[in-house]
């Protein structure tokens, strides 16, 4: 099983920007990413921390797989 990378919030935001998401707003330490699709507005929330916990990162990936195929995300999040 591949190992989850240790990423910062800024790195995660940069990854999702490659998939068409844009920063919509930021409140405190949470960044809201949005993109429009044929199915409506797609929203992800990412904490702007220097290093994300593994559980938080897994939750973000699980949330993102509703919008982006997991095999496309895997090279960015796993070693």
RODREN-26503 format. One record per residue (C-alpha): x, y, z; residue number from 1; residue in one letter. Coordinates in steps of 0.001 Angstrom, whole numbers, plus 500000, padded with zeros to 6 digits. Each point is the difference from the previous one (the first is absolute). Example, Ala and Ser with C-alpha at 12.3 -4.5 7.8 and 13.67 -1.06 7.14 Angstrom:
// RODREN-26503
<atom><xx>512300</xx><yy>495500</yy><zz>507800</zz><resi>1</resi><resn>A</resn></atom>
<atom><xx>501370</xx><yy>503440</yy><zz>499340</zz><resi>2</resi><resn>S</resn></atom>
//
This chain:
// RODREN-26503
<atom><xx>500000</xx><yy>500000</yy><zz>500000</zz><resi>1</resi><resn>X</resn></atom>
<atom><xx>501459</xx><yy>503397</yy><zz>499074</zz><resi>2</resi><resn>X</resn></atom>
<atom><xx>500828</xx><yy>502390</yy><zz>502802</zz><resi>3</resi><resn>X</resn></atom>
<atom><xx>498201</xx><yy>503325</yy><zz>500404</zz><resi>4</resi><resn>X</resn></atom>
<atom><xx>502260</xx><yy>503022</yy><zz>499445</zz><resi>5</resi><resn>X</resn></atom>
<atom><xx>500362</xx><yy>502702</yy><zz>502628</zz><resi>6</resi><resn>X</resn></atom>
<atom><xx>498632</xx><yy>503130</yy><zz>498348</zz><resi>7</resi><resn>X</resn></atom>
<atom><xx>499235</xx><yy>503547</yy><zz>501081</zz><resi>8</resi><resn>X</resn></atom>
<atom><xx>496701</xx><yy>501735</yy><zz>499362</zz><resi>9</resi><resn>X</resn></atom>
<atom><xx>501634</xx><yy>502185</yy><zz>497339</zz><resi>10</resi><resn>X</resn></atom>
<atom><xx>501305</xx><yy>496915</yy><zz>498170</zz><resi>11</resi><resn>X</resn></atom>
<atom><xx>496528</xx><yy>498420</yy><zz>500030</zz><resi>12</resi><resn>X</resn></atom>
<atom><xx>498463</xx><yy>503220</yy><zz>498640</zz><resi>13</resi><resn>X</resn></atom>
<atom><xx>502599</xx><yy>500029</yy><zz>497185</zz><resi>14</resi><resn>X</resn></atom>
<atom><xx>499144</xx><yy>496374</yy><zz>499132</zz><resi>15</resi><resn>X</resn></atom>
<atom><xx>496284</xx><yy>500741</yy><zz>499723</zz><resi>16</resi><resn>X</resn></atom>
<atom><xx>500671</xx><yy>503118</yy><zz>497933</zz><resi>17</resi><resn>X</resn></atom>
<atom><xx>501458</xx><yy>497649</yy><zz>497369</zz><resi>18</resi><resn>X</resn></atom>
<atom><xx>496552</xx><yy>498373</yy><zz>499832</zz><resi>19</resi><resn>X</resn></atom>
<atom><xx>498217</xx><yy>503303</yy><zz>499388</zz><resi>20</resi><resn>X</resn></atom>
<atom><xx>499152</xx><yy>501039</yy><zz>503561</zz><resi>21</resi><resn>X</resn></atom>
<atom><xx>500512</xx><yy>503638</yy><zz>500978</zz><resi>22</resi><resn>X</resn></atom>
<atom><xx>500237</xx><yy>501643</yy><zz>503401</zz><resi>23</resi><resn>X</resn></atom>
<atom><xx>496540</xx><yy>501435</yy><zz>500672</zz><resi>24</resi><resn>X</resn></atom>
<atom><xx>500513</xx><yy>501264</yy><zz>503544</zz><resi>25</resi><resn>X</resn></atom>
<atom><xx>501956</xx><yy>499589</yy><zz>503187</zz><resi>26</resi><resn>X</resn></atom>
<atom><xx>498692</xx><yy>500337</yy><zz>503517</zz><resi>27</resi><resn>X</resn></atom>
<atom><xx>502573</xx><yy>499602</yy><zz>502715</zz><resi>28</resi><resn>X</resn></atom>
<atom><xx>502191</xx><yy>497040</yy><zz>499159</zz><resi>29</resi><resn>X</resn></atom>
<atom><xx>497580</xx><yy>498303</yy><zz>497580</zz><resi>30</resi><resn>X</resn></atom>
<atom><xx>500130</xx><yy>500521</yy><zz>496249</zz><resi>31</resi><resn>X</resn></atom>
<atom><xx>496898</xx><yy>499324</yy><zz>497919</zz><resi>32</resi><resn>X</resn></atom>
<atom><xx>500665</xx><yy>498740</yy><zz>496462</zz><resi>33</resi><resn>X</resn></atom>
<atom><xx>497297</xx><yy>500006</yy><zz>497335</zz><resi>34</resi><resn>X</resn></atom>
<atom><xx>499553</xx><yy>499050</yy><zz>496376</zz><resi>35</resi><resn>X</resn></atom>
<atom><xx>496984</xx><yy>500016</yy><zz>497727</zz><resi>36</resi><resn>X</resn></atom>
<atom><xx>499000</xx><yy>496863</yy><zz>498131</zz><resi>37</resi><resn>X</resn></atom>
<atom><xx>497050</xx><yy>498716</yy><zz>498003</zz><resi>38</resi><resn>X</resn></atom>
<atom><xx>498630</xx><yy>498535</yy><zz>503252</zz><resi>39</resi><resn>X</resn></atom>
<atom><xx>500194</xx><yy>503284</yy><zz>501924</zz><resi>40</resi><resn>X</resn></atom>
<atom><xx>502492</xx><yy>501652</yy><zz>502326</zz><resi>41</resi><resn>X</resn></atom>
<atom><xx>502605</xx><yy>497730</yy><zz>501590</zz><resi>42</resi><resn>X</resn></atom>
<atom><xx>501501</xx><yy>501089</yy><zz>503337</zz><resi>43</resi><resn>X</resn></atom>
<atom><xx>502927</xx><yy>498739</yy><zz>502077</zz><resi>44</resi><resn>X</resn></atom>
<atom><xx>501302</xx><yy>501386</yy><zz>503274</zz><resi>45</resi><resn>X</resn></atom>
<atom><xx>503705</xx><yy>499769</yy><zz>500859</zz><resi>46</resi><resn>X</resn></atom>
<atom><xx>501651</xx><yy>501127</yy><zz>503257</zz><resi>47</resi><resn>X</resn></atom>
<atom><xx>502895</xx><yy>502407</yy><zz>499379</zz><resi>48</resi><resn>X</resn></atom>
<atom><xx>502336</xx><yy>498242</yy><zz>502439</zz><resi>49</resi><resn>X</resn></atom>
<atom><xx>503722</xx><yy>499465</yy><zz>499558</zz><resi>50</resi><resn>X</resn></atom>
<atom><xx>499510</xx><yy>496215</yy><zz>500122</zz><resi>51</resi><resn>X</resn></atom>
<atom><xx>496699</xx><yy>498138</yy><zz>499792</zz><resi>52</resi><resn>X</resn></atom>
<atom><xx>499316</xx><yy>496990</yy><zz>502200</zz><resi>53</resi><resn>X</resn></atom>
<atom><xx>499637</xx><yy>496692</yy><zz>498162</zz><resi>54</resi><resn>X</resn></atom>
<atom><xx>496333</xx><yy>499674</yy><zz>500975</zz><resi>55</resi><resn>X</resn></atom>
<atom><xx>499215</xx><yy>503502</yy><zz>498785</zz><resi>56</resi><resn>X</resn></atom>
<atom><xx>501761</xx><yy>499333</yy><zz>496718</zz><resi>57</resi><resn>X</resn></atom>
<atom><xx>498087</xx><yy>496729</yy><zz>499531</zz><resi>58</resi><resn>X</resn></atom>
<atom><xx>496722</xx><yy>501835</yy><zz>500646</zz><resi>59</resi><resn>X</resn></atom>
<atom><xx>500874</xx><yy>502636</yy><zz>497378</zz><resi>60</resi><resn>X</resn></atom>
<atom><xx>500885</xx><yy>497279</yy><zz>497476</zz><resi>61</resi><resn>X</resn></atom>
<atom><xx>496755</xx><yy>498132</yy><zz>500744</zz><resi>62</resi><resn>X</resn></atom>
<atom><xx>498057</xx><yy>503245</yy><zz>499511</zz><resi>63</resi><resn>X</resn></atom>
<atom><xx>501855</xx><yy>500778</yy><zz>496762</zz><resi>64</resi><resn>X</resn></atom>
<atom><xx>499334</xx><yy>496581</yy><zz>498450</zz><resi>65</resi><resn>X</resn></atom>
<atom><xx>496375</xx><yy>501090</yy><zz>499584</zz><resi>66</resi><resn>X</resn></atom>
<atom><xx>501282</xx><yy>502442</yy><zz>497357</zz><resi>67</resi><resn>X</resn></atom>
<atom><xx>503376</xx><yy>498677</yy><zz>498771</zz><resi>68</resi><resn>X</resn></atom>
<atom><xx>500767</xx><yy>496320</yy><zz>499250</zz><resi>69</resi><resn>X</resn></atom>
<atom><xx>502153</xx><yy>498409</yy><zz>502702</zz><resi>70</resi><resn>X</resn></atom>
<atom><xx>502559</xx><yy>498687</yy><zz>497500</zz><resi>71</resi><resn>X</resn></atom>
<atom><xx>500644</xx><yy>503616</yy><zz>498910</zz><resi>72</resi><resn>X</resn></atom>
<atom><xx>500561</xx><yy>501135</yy><zz>503619</zz><resi>73</resi><resn>X</resn></atom>
<atom><xx>502132</xx><yy>497035</yy><zz>501097</zz><resi>74</resi><resn>X</resn></atom>
<atom><xx>503372</xx><yy>501178</yy><zz>498529</zz><resi>75</resi><resn>X</resn></atom>
<atom><xx>499737</xx><yy>503312</yy><zz>501868</zz><resi>76</resi><resn>X</resn></atom>
<atom><xx>499045</xx><yy>498633</yy><zz>503427</zz><resi>77</resi><resn>X</resn></atom>
<atom><xx>501778</xx><yy>496624</yy><zz>500254</zz><resi>78</resi><resn>X</resn></atom>
<atom><xx>503655</xx><yy>498987</yy><zz>499645</zz><resi>79</resi><resn>X</resn></atom>
//
